[in-house]
Amino acid sequence: MLDRTFCHIRGIGPKAERKLWEDGFRTWQDALDAPSLPLSPNKSDALRRNVAESVYHAEKGNAAFFANALPTSESWRLFPAFRDRTAYIDIETTGLGGPSDYITTIALYDGRDLRYYLHGANLDDFSSDIKNYDLLISYNGKTFDVPFIREYLGAPMEHAHIDLRYVLASLGFKGGLKNCEKRLGLDRDELEGVDGFFAVLLWYDFYNKGNRKALETLIAYNMTDVVNLEHLMVMAFNLKVTTTPFADSLRIPSPNPPEIPFKADSETVERLRRKASFGRGW
């Protein structure tokens, strides 16, 4: 989809882009090869220069160039071109970012390998590992995860970034990650009802009481988040591409999810749910 995109070019909005498509300029190469374009001479020259620049940055794998140029609602177009260097990320924390709050776990999935990083163990490894990727995909990560990682780990996190919160909202899916998953048919099984607040309870049940099953449940929850992000990204891409002339040729098959190596402990979940409902302290 990226090489069929013109709306990242200054002066080319959605209507102008669609007009180019309708007039047969479906790809960057079409625009470069055409003896004339349905634009003024100045705009035609500018378009060709910008398309040539886009080809250069695409060949160099410079996702940030396009992320900076595309409207946020169109960031989904980055996905296929940079999928093999994409990291789906999600963090769990002890709070919303107060002075005493910290990251408890980070999950990272790249479509092949599924990893986690744990407070007090290997959390610092994330800062070096994330350098291997050009594109981040998250849900609300621009507002929460990435700023928290920068502050807590000191990692620059200057990657191109597709925040599915905004992409899905533009498709009518709002109300948080779990609500979007439900509406799009993703089931969390034994993790149903577990959310970010509950993740804090799981952490302290492990940290204060040594309940290893609580930690395994937390990691399973965190990993499920990032595995589901790939599903949501593919779904969002396929829904978005239906609004273009390229739906039949660019549709992406549903991904095969990896096996998550940790399982939620239903007894721990139910016990913490009962305590939370009674408002007991920690």
N, C-alpha and C positions, 0 to 999 in steps of 0.2 A: 504493500500500500504506500510505502514511503516514496517510491519512485513515481507514484501517480499523484503526488501531493504538490499543490501549488499555493495553498493558503498560508504557508509560512513565509511567503515572499511579500514584502511591503507593497501595499497597493492592490493585492489580490485577496479579496474576501471570498466568502462562500459562494456568492452569486457569480463572481468572475471565474472562480475555479470551475463551477458547474458548467458555465458557458464554454470554457476551454474543453472540457470533457465532451460536451455535446457537439462541439465543432470538430471532434476527432483527435484532439490533442490529449491522449489518454495517459501518456508517460512523459518523463523528462526528455527521453530520446526523441519522441515525436516533436516536441517543441524545438529541440536543437536542430533537427533535420529539416524542418519546414522552411520553405523559402519565404513565407510570410505568416504572420499571426494576426488574429482578429483584434488587434490592439493598435493604438497610435504608434508611430515609429519610435518615439522615446520610450514608451512602455514596453514595446517589443524588445528593444535593445536591453532594457533593464531586466526584463524577464529572462532573456537568454543568458545574461551575465550571472544572474542569481541561480538559474538552473545549473549552469556549469559549475558554480561554486558548490551547489548542493551535491552534484555528482562527486566532486572532489572529497567532500566531507563524508559522504556515504562510503566511498571506497576506503577512506582512512578509518572508518569505524567510529567516527566522532558523533556519538549520540547526543552529547551536550549541545552541539551546534543546533540540532533540530529541536531539542527540548526547549532551548532558549527562544527559538523563533516561532514555534507553534503556539496557538492559543491553548490554554490548559484543557479546555474541553475536547481538543483534537490530539492530545498527547497519545491516545490509543494507537495512533498511526505508527508510532515507533516500534511497536511490539514485534511484528514478524522479522523486521530487519535486524533486531538486536536480541532476539530471543535466546540465542546460544550464549550470550554474555549477560543474562538477566539474573538478578537475585531477588527473590521474594523474601521480604523481611518483616518481622514483627517482634516487638519487645513486650515483656511484662515487667512491671515495676511495683514498688511499695506505695506509690501514690501518684499524684498528678504533676510532680515536679517541684515540690517544696524543698527547702534547704536540706532536710534529712532524708529525702526520698532517694532511692537508688534503683538501678536495673537489677532484676533478679535473674531473668533468662532472656536470651535472644534466640529466635529460630531463624534459620536461613535455608532456603531451598532454591536450587537453580534448575529444576526440571530433571536433574539426574541424582544429585546427592542431597541428603537431608541432614542438617547439622544443628546442634544447639550449643549455646555458650552459657555458662553458669556462674553466677556471682560466687566469689571465693574459690573458683576453680580455673576455668579457662576463658573467662569473659574478655580479657584483654586481647585474646587471639582474634577476636572479631575485627578489630581495627586493621589488621594486616590482611585478613582473608577477604574483606569486602573490596579491597583494591583490585581484586581479580575480575571485577565486573564493571560493565559500562552503564547498565540500566537497573534502577531499583523499581520494584513494584510493591506497593503497600496499600493499606486502607487507613486513611487519616495520618499517614506517615509524615507528610510535609508539615503538619501542625504539631504532632506529638512525637513520633518515634525518632525522626531524624534530629530535631532540636535536642531531644533528651540524650541521644547518643553523642552528639557534638559536645554537650555540656559535661556529661558524665565520663565519657571515654576520651574526649579530645580528638576524635576522628573528624577530618574535614567534611566528609560526606558530600562531595561536590558532584555527585553522579547526576546524570539525567534521571528523571523520576516520573513514573506514572502513579499518581495517587488515585486509586479506584474510587475513593469517596466521591470525587468530583465527576469522574467518568460515569459511574453508575447513577449519580444524582441527575445527570443530564439525560439519562434514559428513564427516569422516573422511579429509581430504586433508592430510597432514603431510609433513615432510621437506624443506622449503625450496621456493622459488618454482619452480625448474626441475623438481623432482619432481612438484609439483602440475600444472604445465603438461603434462608427459608423461602423467600419469594421466588428464588431461582432453582429451587428443588434440591438443595444440598442438605444432607442429614448428618447430624453430629452424633447420633446414637447415644452412648452412655455419657457423652459430654453435653448433652442437651441441657440448656439452662445455665451452664457454667459461663461466666463472663469475666470481664476485667476485674471487677470487685472481688469475685470469688477467687480469682487467681491470687489476689493478695492474701486471702485466708489460707489458701493452699501453701503459699510460701511460708507463712508464719507457723503453720502446723508442722512443717518440716524444720524450719530454722529454730523454733523455740522448743519443739517437742521431739525432734528427731524422727518424725514419721516419714520414712523413705517412700511409702506409697503415695503420700501427698505430693512429694517432689516428682515422682513418676507421672502422676496425674497432671501436674502443672506443665511438665515438659510435653506430655501428649497433647494437652490443650494448645500450647504454644505452637507445636509442630502442625497441628490440624489447621491452625490459622493460615500458615504459609502455604501448605498444600492446597487449601481451598482458594487461596489467592490466584493460583494458576488457573483453576477452573473458572473463577470469576473473570479473570482477564480474557480468557478465550471466549467466554459467553458475551462479555461486553464488546469485544472486537467483532464477533459475528453479528451482533445486533447493530453495531455502528456501521459495518460495511454494507448492510442491507440498504442504507440510505444513499449508497453510491452506485454507479453502474457496474461495479466489480463484485457483486455479492456471490455470483456463481463460481467465479474463478479464484476468489481469495478466502473463501470460508475455511476455517481451521477446525480439524477434528478435535473432539473432546480428548483431553490428556488422560493417560493411564496413571492413576495416583500411586505413589510408592507405599510400601507397607511402613506404617509408623512403628518404630521399635519399642515404644512405651505404651502402656495401656492405662486407662483411667480406672481407679479403684472405686467401685460403686459404694462400698461401705464408707470410705472416707468422704466421698461426695455427699452422701446422705447425712452423715454425722455433722459435717460442717454446715450443711444446709439447715439442719434443725437448730444448731447453735446460733446461726445467723438470724433465723426467724425469731428466736427468743431474745435476740439482742444482747447476748452474753459478751463480756469483754474478752480481750486478748492479752 
